[in-house]
């Protein structure tokens, strides 16, 4: 639901606290694309970066699954639950019969995070059902959003696939032991989309 995904970007940009305009020097979003996916679209500047991954034989215009990562540089410290509540309001406005469910609010490697699922029975732009799992992570330097979407109805298998992937998404900071990075993540690596 590209229109709603765009709303995620607008919402997160306005929901974060004021921060430095420079890119973070040690936070790293650990979110490799799923096996068999390719970059379908990427955009970025000093304040915002987004990458959309789709299955290798699909496009961002015509996809069955999409994984999206967003980095809101200088927007760390926002409350992930407040962002998710605002996303739910906008989701319901964009999709008649749209719904959302809070799944988790546990800390992630010492960072505040929130995981929700959103469902749309019929995306007005495509006429297809859509379900998305969204993890919002409030970093020290930046805000991060990881999404796994299906342009199909939710099934137990799709739900498990998305949740397994989202569970592997992590955020770390090479500058502090409070948010340890796994071995192999270089010091001062910066936020990587």
Secondary structure, DSSP 8 states (H G I E B T S, - for coil): -HHHHHHHHHHHHHHS----SS--SSEEEE----TTEEEEEEEE-SSEEEEEEEETT--SSS-SEEEEEEEEET-TT--HHHHHHHHHHHHHHHSTT-EEEEEE---BTTBEEEEEEEEESS-TTTSS-EEEEEEEEE-SSEEEEEEEEESS---HHHHHHHHHHHHH-EEEETT-GGG---TT--TT-----
